[in-house]
Amino acid sequence: MAVTILSIMIILLCLGFPMMIPLIAAAGVGFYTMFGGFGQMETMIQQFMAGIRPAALIAVPMFIFAADIMTRGQSAQRLIDLVMSFVGHKRGGLAISTAAACTMFGAVSGSTQATVVAIGGPLRPRMLDAGYKDSFTLALIINASDIAFLIPPSIGMIIYGVISNTSIAELFIAGIGPGLLILLLFSIYCWIYAVRMGVPTEPVTPWPDRMRAVARALWPMGFPVIIIGGIYGGIFSPTEAAAACVLYALILEMIVFRTIDLKTLVATARSTGLITAVVFILVGAGAAFSWVISFAQVPQEVLGAIGIDEMGPIGVLFVISIAFFIGCMFVDPIVVILVLVPIFAPVVDAVGLDPVHVGTIIVLQVAIGSATPPFGCDIFTAIAVFKRPYADVVRGTPPFILILLSVSVLLIFFPQIALFLRDLAFR
Amino acid sequence: MSEQQPEDRKTGGASLSTEGVPSAEALAAAGAIDDVAPSAYRSDLPGPLGWIDNGIARLEGFLLAAGVLLMAGNSVANVIGRYFLGQSIQFTEEVNQILIILITFAGISYAARHGRHIRMTAFFDMMPGRMRKLLMIVIALVTAGFMFALAWYSWGFMMTQLSRGRVLPSLQIPVWMTVVWVPVGFFMTGLQYLLTTIKNIIAPDIYLSTSVLEGYADDEQEV
């Protein structure tokens, strides 16, 4: 049964079917074989609906909406100006600014692809002018955008939290540590690169201009205050924080900056609705799929075959990391989370791992996989946005992927990188 | 603050650089934002069928936008109610549940119409043109089949809810009414994929949906 379901899924996926079909087909075959016919298909629909119903999932469209509003406005540019005015004149300052701006924009938007566009778009031409190689620039942009996936709000974390029954608030806080560690390591690499290649430095920004940049960036900085502060301080649940972000984005872009009129707002809502539907149909199909595989004990069958019971916690974490990393090299991160989390759920329970720690590792792996050749989805975003051939986009990625992979190994052996802030806030 | 706005907008609000602010097209290409307005959609169907199709496209677009705006209004009102007026709205969760079902099932059809469902095209892209076309016909047809089957079973699901006569606890709305969109959404999506199959059979190129060509648009253009 496990073999049939998984091979159907992989074949349909590779043929290029819309991703909901492999999930629906696998679930449907599962229901058919388990109940000996089409008698229980209504149960499948019921699981489908149960999948999209959890109240915590409402945070997904609301964060997308808030970010969608902000992406059309000026927040990205303001954040870039802020970082540039402080570190732009250092060795490798432009590259470090790019990484830092990606991290800060991650606090506004949970999407790596939006970050590639919003931060990479304006900064790539300037890095090229300053003398950075294009291969380095593109690799930096797509890999630094991954930090956005770890910094709250993170769509991946919300979905992981809902399907694994883990506190989304704790996951959000736990993502900050690894995100900042990656930023630090990327910055060091940028500095080394700039010294070795002799990239000239930018002029120093005088203090009055810096103060002006700070003032201009204060508005977009309200997002991390609402999300991190609100959740950390126990004021907001993640869903409430998402609603507060929508309100904040609306006040900002419609009343303060007036970049968005009513007509644009409706178009933004429609675009958010479209993205939401595409994600939620997968979440629903994923829920039906996960119900059927746990009912049929597929996880035990698959993981038993690779002998996961003798591995111990560290071994399990390595298997999880590798599975998610490979999955995301080929398929959309959300689908990978939907398919693999229920498969690993029983073993995570059995070995007694902290689900927040596991969630952070999974989201990190998912982010890395998205920027990893051959088929990571951020690579194709970069190809579409910057109109560069595939080979140019992936050429510079190995050092970044090496850094990211070493962070994931560190995270496996030192859970405190993620859990330190969580324990500070919740324990 | 507001008097400096017009100038701000023109320069993209940047004091250091104004170049390269991503255009709406770039964002759309990245799937980061999406400006597929229903007014931009033109049905291929002949005569009155085309008008109906265009009308449905507009209705789906309207439902999507309205669903998200209502959900935002509802969630924001709840937060304001809870923190500023000390009273949360009892039915917020139920309203949001109704809306998320509406958004999801109006949206899957809308996404099918605009060829926006996520696919893994890595291997598909490597195939020669004739094979891609054949495969696209198979994909669209099989997808349509799955959607019609789900429409059928979710119709049954809705009828079961109807016969049980349950209502939502605080809104007192019958549960079956909240899931009406499910069979309708699956059916409309199936219809879109069926039309895409036909389009691929009768037209020379490869189509993702009746109005969207397959492949990356204008990839030779330099930035």
Contacts between the chains, C-beta under 8 A, distances in Angstrom:
chain1	res1	chain2	res2	distance
A	13	B	120	5.5
A	14	B	120	7.0
A	14	B	123	5.2
A	15	B	123	7.3
A	15	B	124	7.1
A	15	B	135	6.5
A	15	B	139	6.9
A	16	B	119	5.3
A	16	B	120	6.4
A	16	B	121	5.2
A	16	B	123	6.7
A	16	B	124	3.3
A	16	B	135	6.8
A	16	B	139	6.4
A	17	B	119	6.8
A	17	B	139	5.4
A	17	B	142	7.3
A	17	B	143	6.5
A	18	B	112	8.0
A	18	B	117	3.8
A	18	B	118	6.9
A	18	B	119	5.4
A	18	B	139	7.7
A	18	B	143	5.9
A	19	B	117	7.1
A	19	B	118	4.9
A	19	B	119	6.3
A	19	B	120	6.8
A	20	B	108	7.8
A	20	B	117	6.7
A	21	B	142	7.2
A	21	B	143	5.6
A	21	B	146	5.8
A	24	B	146	5.7
A	24	B	150	7.0
A	25	B	146	6.8
A	28	B	146	7.7
A	28	B	149	7.8
A	41	B	149	7.9
A	41	B	153	4.2
A	41	B	156	7.6
A	42	B	153	5.8
A	42	B	156	5.2
A	42	B	157	4.8
A	42	B	160	6.2
A	44	B	153	6.9
A	45	B	150	7.2
A	45	B	153	5.3
A	45	B	154	4.7
A	45	B	156	7.8
A	45	B	157	4.2
A	45	B	182	7.1
A	46	B	157	6.4
A	48	B	154	7.9
A	49	B	101	7.4
A	49	B	157	7.7
A	49	B	179	6.7
A	49	B	182	7.2
A	52	B	100	5.9
A	52	B	101	6.9
A	52	B	104	5.9
A	53	B	97	5.7
A	53	B	100	7.5
A	55	B	93	4.9
A	55	B	96	6.8
A	55	B	97	7.5
A	57	B	100	7.2
A	58	B	71	7.0
A	58	B	75	6.6
A	58	B	96	4.9
A	58	B	100	6.6
A	61	B	68	6.3
A	61	B	71	6.4
A	61	B	100	7.2
A	61	B	103	6.9
A	62	B	71	7.2
A	62	B	72	6.7
A	62	B	75	6.0
A	65	B	68	6.0
A	65	B	72	6.0
A	68	B	33	5.9
A	71	B	27	6.8
A	71	B	32	6.5
A	71	B	33	6.2
A	72	B	24	7.9
A	72	B	33	6.9
A	74	B	8	7.4
A	74	B	12	6.9
A	74	B	13	3.7
A	77	B	12	5.7
A	77	B	13	5.2
A	77	B	14	4.9
A	77	B	21	6.5
A	78	B	13	6.4
A	80	B	14	7.8
A	80	B	16	7.8
A	81	B	14	6.1
A	81	B	15	5.9
A	81	B	16	5.4
A	84	B	16	5.7
A	85	B	16	7.4
A	88	B	16	8.0
A	111	B	32	6.5
A	113	B	30	5.1
A	113	B	31	5.8
A	113	B	32	5.2
A	114	B	27	7.5
A	114	B	30	7.3
A	114	B	32	3.9
A	114	B	33	7.6
A	116	B	30	6.5
A	116	B	32	7.9
A	117	B	22	4.9
A	117	B	26	5.9
A	117	B	27	5.3
A	117	B	30	4.6
A	117	B	32	4.9
A	118	B	22	6.2
A	118	B	27	7.9
A	118	B	32	7.4
A	121	B	20	5.4
A	121	B	21	6.9
A	121	B	22	3.6
A	121	B	26	6.3
A	122	B	14	7.8
A	122	B	17	6.6
A	122	B	19	6.9
A	122	B	20	4.3
A	122	B	21	5.7
A	122	B	22	7.1
A	123	B	20	7.6
A	124	B	20	6.9
A	125	B	19	5.7
A	125	B	20	4.8
A	126	B	17	6.0
A	126	B	19	7.6
A	126	B	20	7.6
A	209	B	15	7.1
A	212	B	15	6.9
A	213	B	15	7.0
A	216	B	13	7.6
A	216	B	15	7.6
A	235	B	83	7.7
A	236	B	79	7.7
A	239	B	75	7.2
A	240	B	75	7.8
A	240	B	78	7.6
A	240	B	79	5.1
A	240	B	82	7.5
A	242	B	75	7.2
A	243	B	72	7.3
A	243	B	75	3.6
A	243	B	76	5.1
A	243	B	78	6.8
A	243	B	79	4.7
A	244	B	76	7.7
A	244	B	79	5.5
A	246	B	72	4.9
A	246	B	75	7.0
A	246	B	76	6.0
A	247	B	76	4.7
A	247	B	79	7.1
A	247	B	80	7.7
A	250	B	72	7.9
A	256	B	1	6.8
A	257	B	5	7.0
A	257	B	8	7.7
A	257	B	13	7.8
A	258	B	2	7.1
A	258	B	5	5.8
A	259	B	9	6.7
A	265	B	69	7.7
A	266	B	65	4.9
A	266	B	69	7.4
A	267	B	35	6.1
A	267	B	37	6.4
A	267	B	65	7.7
A	268	B	33	7.5
A	269	B	64	7.3
A	269	B	65	4.2
A	269	B	66	7.8
A	269	B	68	4.1
A	269	B	69	4.9
A	269	B	72	7.6
A	270	B	34	7.7
A	270	B	36	7.9
A	270	B	37	7.4
A	270	B	38	8.0
A	270	B	61	5.6
A	270	B	64	5.0
A	270	B	65	4.2
A	270	B	68	7.4
A	271	B	33	5.3
A	271	B	34	3.9
A	271	B	35	6.7
A	271	B	36	7.8
A	272	B	68	4.9
A	273	B	63	8.0
A	273	B	64	3.2
A	273	B	65	6.3
A	273	B	67	5.8
A	273	B	68	4.6
A	273	B	103	5.0
A	273	B	106	7.5
A	273	B	107	5.4
A	273	B	110	7.8
A	274	B	34	5.4
A	274	B	36	7.2
A	274	B	64	6.2
A	274	B	107	5.6
A	274	B	110	6.0
A	274	B	111	5.7
A	274	B	114	7.6
A	274	B	116	6.3
A	275	B	31	7.8
A	275	B	34	6.8
A	276	B	68	7.2
A	276	B	100	7.8
A	276	B	103	5.5
A	276	B	104	7.1
A	276	B	107	6.4
A	277	B	64	7.3
A	277	B	103	5.9
A	277	B	104	5.0
A	277	B	105	7.6
A	277	B	106	7.2
A	277	B	107	2.1
A	277	B	108	5.3
A	277	B	110	7.0
A	277	B	111	5.8
A	278	B	107	6.9
A	278	B	108	7.5
A	278	B	111	5.2
A	278	B	116	6.3
A	278	B	117	6.1
A	278	B	118	6.1
A	280	B	100	6.7
A	280	B	103	7.4
A	280	B	104	4.3
A	280	B	107	7.7
A	281	B	104	6.0
A	281	B	107	7.7
A	281	B	108	5.0
A	282	B	118	7.5
A	284	B	104	7.0
A	330	B	120	6.3
A	330	B	122	7.0
A	331	B	120	5.5
A	332	B	118	5.3
A	332	B	120	7.4
A	335	B	118	7.6
A	374	B	122	6.7
A	375	B	120	7.1
A	375	B	122	4.3
A	381	B	30	4.7
A	381	B	31	7.2
A	381	B	32	7.9
A	383	B	216	7.4
A	383	B	219	7.7
A	384	B	29	4.4
A	384	B	30	5.8
A	384	B	216	6.3
A	384	B	219	8.0
A	385	B	22	7.4
A	385	B	26	5.2
A	385	B	29	6.1
A	385	B	30	5.0
A	386	B	223	6.1
A	387	B	218	8.0
A	387	B	219	6.2
A	387	B	220	7.9
A	387	B	221	5.9
A	387	B	222	6.4
A	387	B	223	5.3
